[in-house]
Amino acid sequence: MFVSIIITGKYAKIKWTEEIFFLCNILIEIFDMKDGLVVMKFALYFGNRGFFPASLIGTARAEVSAAVSDAGYEYLMPPAEMTRYGAVETRDEGYAYAEWLHSHEGEYDGVIMSLPNFSDENGAVAALRDAGKPILIQAYPDEIGKMDFEHRRDSFCGKFSIEDVFHQYGIPYTVFEPHVVSPASPEFRRNLDDFAAVCRVVNGMRRFTVGCIGARTSKFKTVRFDEITLQKYGITVETFDLSELFYKVSQLPDNDPAVLVKRVRLTEYTDFSRVPDEKLTVLAKVSVILDRYITDFRLDCITLRCWEEMQSVLGVAPCVLLSELNDRGIVASCEIDLCSAINMRSMALASEKPTACVDWNNNYGNDPDKVILFHCGPIAQSLMTGKGTVTDHKMFAKANPGCGWGSNEGRIAAFPMTFSNCKTEDGKLTFYVGEGEFTGEEIEPEFFGCGGVAHIDGLQKKLITLGRSGFRHHTAVGVGHMADILREAFTYYLGYDMIEI
């Protein structure tokens, strides 16, 4: 892929330094992100119990590995000669598997535990108690007409025994419907995709860093959080003063190569046709500094104090910059709502698509199950019906026209969605999760910002529960129905508290 940049006017004399070529490569990566998705890899485990036919193991090794490959994933499989029949039965075979797994530490995202028959529990515990990754248990179904002693598996029953003993040892594991499933079936393909999403959430949430850029505004006590509680769950908060960001912006020359590349990126990202040129340059500078914070401090996501100093000091609103970051795969929330950023990250990991922080904002006529979810303009453009239009933020322009350029206005597209948020309270990190649909129904053109109509069954009771439980006026939304995936990751692996709404 090639990117050509034409620079005219007062910027025409720029020298093509190594830095700008480096920045152009970053730009190429931004436009071509899908090609860079990391393929997940699973370690395969096969269980056995000695009086069952050995042929079942060889067939399972071939079928499960083929199913994983066909689903687009990679796998690690121990050599067949490592254990009798190529599966784990005894404690010694379990220890051998554990050593093999340890030798591949860092190479796999989860373990697929295949039970071709009623497999031994003691060998399984020895093999997987220190796996350190999510474990999917798959049990083979028996077939009518093959229930004689040479073909009967009893995996239906054996799966319960594995689950029971894993529960006793405190080994977390994942199971899906149906209870027994053939690796060649569409149901197992769905199980694999859901398990991959669980692994992404668990592995991505166990330890990560959020950049908190600016202090919480005193007007928004709704977004308070407890750093010590978050650290207990592996979430580190790095804080930066907004005055430092302003100073760094003031030190960047208008013709800095990074600023020029960012101007191109922003104008190609959305409709900047109404934005004064000097405001575009300020927004580009803020974006460059945000990128440097993310790189220098290895931030996994950020939350930003987006008003009122941005408007009074810099004369811009950073909404569109957060929109662009989210589309680039870097979770970014506004209003210093760090808890929403946490939920946005979980859903971005699960869906591999951008997420958004929105307000529970308006009723939609008299329909009790519909709500307008809205924010000023930080919604990822890929979640919108089309390119947005960057405007002078109407709330700030009321009192001071021209101080709020940067609100990316538009409408949220129709898609199935998951909504979720969390709070820190009494030393616990507590979440809720629900599902609904963005309907694509019309919102009048005069409605400011970026909004969408959402349908959520039983909405009114859910809103009462959220309000009485101390959750904020924001919720995070993601593409697709992910509630089961998030509950699995949050409850069984990450130790978060959850309330049902």
C-alpha positions in Angstrom: 0.0 0.0 0.0 1.3 3.5 -0.9 0.5 6.8 0.8 1.3 10.0 -1.1 1.3 13.3 0.8 1.1 16.6 -1.1 2.2 19.6 1.0 1.5 23.0 -0.4 1.8 26.7 0.7 3.9 27.6 3.7 4.7 23.9 4.5 6.1 23.1 1.0 9.8 23.4 1.9 9.7 20.6 4.5 12.7 18.2 4.3 11.9 14.5 4.0 13.8 13.3 7.0 13.9 9.8 8.5 11.4 11.0 11.1 8.7 11.8 8.5 9.3 8.6 6.7 8.8 6.8 10.0 5.6 8.7 10.6 4.4 7.8 7.1 4.9 4.2 8.0 2.8 4.7 11.1 0.2 6.2 8.8 0.2 3.2 6.5 -0.2 1.0 9.5 -3.2 3.0 10.6 -4.9 2.7 7.2 -4.1 -1.0 7.0 -4.8 -2.2 10.5 -6.7 -5.3 9.7 -3.7 -6.9 8.1 -1.8 -6.7 11.4 -4.2 -8.7 13.5 -2.4 -11.3 15.7 -3.5 -14.9 15.1 -4.3 -16.6 18.4 -2.6 -19.9 19.3 -4.0 -22.6 21.5 -2.2 -25.5 23.3 -4.0 -28.7 22.8 -4.6 -31.3 25.5 -6.1 -34.8 25.1 -7.4 -36.8 28.0 -7.6 -40.6 28.3 -8.7 -43.5 30.5 -6.9 -46.7 29.8 -9.7 -49.2 29.2 -11.2 -47.0 26.4 -10.0 -47.7 22.8 -6.7 -46.1 21.9 -8.0 -45.3 18.4 -10.2 -42.6 19.9 -7.1 -40.6 20.8 -5.5 -40.6 17.4 -8.8 -39.6 15.8 -9.2 -36.7 18.3 -5.7 -35.4 17.7 -6.4 -35.2 14.0 -9.9 -33.8 14.3 -9.4 -31.1 17.0 -6.2 -29.8 15.4 -7.9 -29.6 12.0 -10.9 -27.8 13.5 -8.6 -25.2 15.2 -6.8 -24.6 11.9 -10.0 -24.4 9.9 -11.3 -21.8 12.3 -8.2 -19.6 11.5 -6.3 -20.2 14.7 -2.9 -21.8 15.3 -2.1 -24.6 17.8 0.6 -26.3 19.8 0.3 -30.1 20.2 2.6 -32.3 22.2 4.3 -35.1 20.2 2.3 -38.3 20.3 5.2 -40.3 21.7 5.4 -38.0 24.8 2.7 -40.2 26.5 1.1 -43.5 25.9 -1.3 -43.1 23.0 -0.6 -39.3 22.7 -2.9 -38.4 25.6 -2.7 -37.7 29.3 -4.0 -40.3 31.8 -1.6 -40.8 34.7 -0.1 -38.2 37.1 3.3 -38.8 35.5 1.9 -38.1 32.1 0.2 -35.0 33.5 3.6 -33.8 34.8 5.2 -34.5 31.5 2.5 -32.4 29.8 2.9 -29.6 32.4 6.7 -29.5 31.6 5.9 -29.4 27.9 3.5 -26.5 28.4 6.0 -24.7 30.6 8.6 -25.0 27.8 6.1 -23.1 25.5 5.3 -20.4 28.0 4.3 -17.1 26.3 3.5 -18.9 23.0 -0.1 -19.8 23.6 -3.3 -17.8 24.5 -5.3 -20.6 26.0 -5.7 -24.4 26.3 -8.2 -26.6 24.6 -8.8 -29.7 26.7 -10.3 -32.4 24.5 -12.0 -35.4 26.1 -12.3 -38.2 23.6 -13.5 -40.5 26.4 -14.1 -40.5 30.1 -10.7 -39.1 30.9 -8.6 -39.3 34.1 -9.0 -36.4 36.5 -5.7 -36.8 38.4 -3.6 -36.6 35.3 -5.6 -33.6 34.2 -5.0 -31.7 37.4 -1.2 -32.4 37.3 -1.1 -31.2 33.7 -3.2 -28.0 33.9 -3.3 -26.7 37.4 -0.5 -24.2 36.6 -1.4 -23.5 33.0 -2.0 -19.8 33.7 -4.3 -19.4 30.8 -8.1 -20.0 30.1 -9.0 -23.7 29.6 -11.8 -24.7 27.2 -13.2 -28.2 28.0 -14.6 -30.0 24.9 -16.1 -33.5 25.3 -16.9 -35.8 22.5 -20.5 -37.0 21.9 -21.4 -40.7 21.6 -23.0 -41.9 18.4 -26.1 -43.9 18.1 -25.1 -47.3 16.6 -21.6 -47.0 18.1 -22.4 -47.7 21.8 -20.6 -51.0 22.1 -17.5 -51.4 24.3 -15.1 -50.7 21.4 -16.7 -47.4 20.5 -18.5 -46.0 23.5 -16.9 -42.9 25.0 -18.8 -41.8 28.1 -17.4 -38.3 27.7 -20.8 -36.9 28.6 -20.3 -38.2 32.2 -16.5 -37.8 32.3 -16.8 -34.0 31.6 -18.7 -33.6 34.9 -15.9 -35.4 36.7 -13.2 -33.1 35.3 -15.3 -30.1 36.2 -15.9 -31.4 39.7 -12.2 -32.0 40.4 -11.1 -28.7 38.8 -13.6 -26.9 41.0 -12.1 -28.7 44.1 -8.6 -27.5 43.1 -9.7 -24.0 42.2 -8.7 -24.4 38.5 -10.8 -22.0 36.4 -12.1 -23.4 33.2 -14.6 -22.6 30.4 -17.5 -24.7 29.2 -20.1 -23.8 26.6 -23.3 -25.3 25.2 -23.8 -28.0 24.1 -22.4 -30.2 26.8 -20.8 -32.6 24.3 -19.8 -31.5 20.8 -18.0 -32.8 17.8 -15.0 -30.9 16.7 -16.2 -30.9 13.1 -19.6 -29.2 14.0 -20.6 -25.6 13.5 -21.3 -25.5 17.2 -17.7 -26.2 18.1 -16.6 -23.5 15.6 -18.8 -21.0 17.6 -17.3 -22.4 20.8 -13.8 -21.7 19.5 -14.6 -18.2 18.4 -16.2 -17.4 21.8 -13.3 -19.0 23.6 -10.8 -16.9 21.6 -12.7 -13.8 22.7 -12.6 -15.0 26.4 -8.9 -15.5 26.1 -8.4 -12.0 24.6 -10.3 -10.4 27.4 -8.7 -12.4 30.2 -5.1 -12.0 28.9 -5.6 -8.4 28.0 -7.3 -7.4 31.3 -5.0 -9.2 33.8 -2.5 -6.4 33.7 -2.7 -3.1 31.8 -2.1 0.6 32.1 -4.6 3.4 31.8 -3.3 7.0 31.1 -5.4 9.6 33.0 -4.7 12.9 31.3 -5.9 15.7 33.5 -7.7 15.7 36.8 -11.4 14.9 37.3 -13.4 18.1 37.0 -15.1 19.0 40.3 -18.5 19.1 38.5 -18.3 15.3 37.7 -18.2 13.4 40.9 -20.0 10.7 38.9 -16.6 9.5 37.5 -14.7 9.1 40.7 -12.6 5.9 41.1 -10.2 4.2 43.5 -6.7 3.7 42.2 -5.7 1.2 44.9 -8.7 -1.0 44.1 -7.8 -1.0 40.5 -4.2 -1.9 41.2 -5.4 -4.9 43.2 -6.9 -6.2 39.9 -3.8 -5.4 37.9 -4.9 -2.1 36.5 -2.3 0.6 36.8 -3.2 4.3 36.5 -0.7 6.8 35.2 -1.7 10.4 35.7 -0.6 13.5 33.8 -1.4 17.1 34.4 -3.3 18.9 31.7 -0.9 21.9 32.0 1.9 19.7 30.9 0.0 18.7 27.8 -0.7 22.4 27.1 3.0 23.2 27.5 4.0 20.4 25.2 1.5 21.6 22.6 2.9 25.1 22.8 6.4 23.9 22.1 5.5 22.1 18.9 6.2 24.1 15.7 3.4 24.3 13.2 5.6 22.7 10.6 6.9 19.9 12.8 6.9 16.7 10.6 4.7 14.8 13.1 2.1 17.7 13.1 2.0 17.8 9.3 1.5 14.0 9.0 -1.2 14.3 11.7 -3.0 17.0 9.8 -3.2 14.7 6.8 -4.5 11.8 8.9 -7.2 13.9 10.5 -8.5 15.5 7.3 -8.6 12.1 5.6 -10.3 10.6 8.7 -13.4 12.8 8.7 -14.9 16.0 7.3 -12.7 19.0 8.4 -14.0 21.3 5.7 -15.6 23.8 8.2 -12.6 23.9 10.6 -10.3 26.9 10.5 -6.8 26.0 9.5 -5.2 27.2 12.7 -7.7 25.0 14.7 -6.8 22.0 12.6 -3.1 22.6 13.5 -3.9 22.8 17.2 -5.9 19.6 17.1 -3.1 17.9 15.2 -0.6 19.0 17.9 -2.8 17.7 20.7 -3.1 14.4 18.9 0.7 14.1 18.4 1.2 14.7 22.2 -1.4 12.1 23.1 0.4 9.6 20.8 3.7 10.4 22.6 2.1 9.8 26.0 0.8 6.5 24.8 4.1 5.5 23.3 6.4 6.8 26.0 4.5 5.3 29.0 3.2 2.2 27.1 -0.4 3.1 27.8 -3.0 0.5 26.8 -5.8 3.0 26.9 -6.4 6.6 28.0 -9.1 8.9 29.5 -8.9 12.6 28.9 -10.2 15.7 30.7 -11.9 17.2 27.7 -13.4 20.4 29.1 -13.4 23.3 29.9 -9.7 24.1 29.8 -9.3 22.6 26.3 -11.7 25.2 25.1 -10.6 28.2 27.2 -6.8 27.7 26.7 -6.5 25.9 23.3 -9.8 26.8 21.7 -10.6 23.3 20.6 -12.6 20.2 21.7 -10.7 16.9 21.5 -13.7 14.8 20.6 -12.6 13.9 17.1 -9.1 13.0 18.4 -10.7 10.4 20.8 -12.8 9.1 17.9 -9.7 8.6 15.8 -7.8 6.9 18.6 -10.7 4.4 19.1 -10.8 3.7 15.4 -7.0 3.1 15.5 -7.5 0.4 18.2 -6.4 2.6 21.2 -9.3 2.8 23.7 -9.9 6.4 24.6 -12.7 7.8 26.8 -13.6 11.4 27.6 -14.5 13.3 30.8 -11.9 11.4 32.8 -14.3 8.4 32.9 -11.6 5.9 33.6 -14.1 3.1 34.5 -15.7 3.4 31.1 -12.3 3.1 29.5 -11.9 -0.2 31.4 -15.1 -1.5 30.0 -14.3 -0.2 26.5 -11.1 -2.1 26.6 -12.8 -5.4 27.6 -15.2 -5.2 24.7 -12.6 -4.1 22.2 -10.6 -7.1 23.2 -13.6 -9.4 22.9 -14.9 -8.0 19.6 -11.7 -6.8 18.0 -13.7 -3.7 17.0 -13.9 -0.2 18.3 -16.0 0.7 21.3 -17.5 3.9 22.7 -18.4 5.7 25.9 -21.9 7.2 25.7 -24.4 9.0 27.8 -27.7 7.5 28.8 -29.1 10.6 27.3 -32.7 10.8 26.1 -36.0 8.9 25.9 -37.1 8.0 22.4 -40.7 9.1 22.3 -43.0 6.9 24.4 -41.2 3.6 23.8 -40.1 2.3 27.2 -37.5 0.0 25.8 -35.7 2.6 23.6 -33.1 5.2 24.6 -30.9 7.7 22.7 -27.3 7.0 23.6 -25.1 10.0 22.8 -21.8 11.8 23.1 -20.5 15.0 21.7 -18.3 13.4 19.1 -15.7 10.9 20.4 -17.5 7.9 18.8 -15.3 5.9 16.5 -16.3 6.8 13.0 -16.5 3.1 12.0 -19.4 2.8 14.4 -21.2 5.7 12.6 -23.5 5.7 9.5 -20.7 7.5 7.6 -18.1 10.2 7.9 -18.8 12.7 10.6 -18.6 16.5 10.3 -16.2 18.4 12.7 -18.0 21.4 14.2 -17.6 24.1 16.8 -18.8 22.3 19.9 -22.3 23.8 20.3 -22.4 23.7 24.1 -19.2 25.9 24.3 -19.9 27.9 21.2 -23.1 29.2 22.9 -21.0 31.4 25.2 -17.8 31.7 23.2 -18.1 31.0 19.5 -15.0 29.4 17.9 -13.6 27.9 21.1 -14.8 24.3 20.6 -13.7 23.1 17.2 -13.4 19.3 17.3 -16.8 17.8 17.9 -17.3 15.1 15.3 -21.0 15.1 14.7 -23.0 12.2 13.0 -25.2 9.3 13.8 -24.5 5.8 15.3 -25.1 3.0 12.8 -27.5 0.1 13.3 -25.8 -3.0 14.9 -26.3 -5.5 17.7 -24.5 -4.2 20.7 -23.4 -4.9 24.3 -23.4 -2.3 27.0 -21.4 -2.4 30.2 -19.7 -0.4 32.9 -18.0 -0.7 36.3 -17.4 1.0 39.5 -14.9 0.8 42.4 -16.6 0.6 45.8 -15.5 -1.0 49.1 -12.3 -2.3 47.5 -14.2 -4.2 44.8 -14.4 -3.7 41.1 -18.0 -4.4 40.1 -19.5 -4.6 36.6 -22.8 -4.9 34.9 -23.4 -6.3 31.4 -26.4 -6.2 29.1 -27.3 -6.5 25.4 -29.4 -4.6 22.9 -29.5 -3.2 19.4 -28.8 0.1 17.8 -31.8 0.5 15.5 -30.7 3.1 13.1 -34.0 5.0 13.6 -34.0 8.7 12.8 -32.9 11.4 15.2 -33.7 14.9 13.9 -30.8 16.8 12.3 -31.0 19.5 15.0 -29.9 16.9 17.6 -26.3 17.9 18.5 -23.3 15.5 18.6 -23.3 11.8 17.7 -26.2 9.7 18.9 -28.1 6.6 18.1 -31.4 5.0 19.1 -30.9 1.8 21.1 -33.5 -0.9 21.9 -33.0 -2.8 25.2 -35.6 -5.2 26.5 -36.8 -4.3 30.0 -34.9 -1.0 29.9 -36.9 0.8 32.6 -36.1 -1.8 35.3 -32.5 -1.9 34.2 -32.2 1.9 34.6 -33.7 1.7 38.1 -31.1 -1.0 39.1 -28.2 1.0 37.6 -29.2 4.2 39.4 -29.8 2.6 42.8 -26.5 0.6 42.5 -24.4 3.8 42.1 -23.4 3.4 38.4 -22.6 6.4 36.3 -24.6 8.3 33.7 -22.2 6.8 31.1 -22.2 3.3 29.6 -19.6 1.7 27.3 -20.9 0.1 24.1 -19.4 -2.5 21.8 -20.3 -4.3 18.6 -22.0 -7.7 18.9 -23.6 -9.6 21.7 -20.7 -10.3 24.1 -22.5 -10.6 27.5 -21.8 -14.3 28.0 -18.1 -13.8 26.9 -17.6 -11.0 29.3 -19.3 -12.7 32.2 -17.1 -15.8 31.6 -14.0 -13.7 31.6 -14.9 -11.4 34.5 -16.3 -14.0 36.8 -14.3 -17.1 36.4 -10.9 -15.8 35.5 -10.5 -12.1 36.6 -12.3 -12.2 39.9 -14.5 -9.1 39.3 -17.8 -8.7 41.0 -21.0 -8.5 38.9 -24.5 -7.5 39.4 -27.4 -8.7 37.3 -29.6 -6.0 35.8 
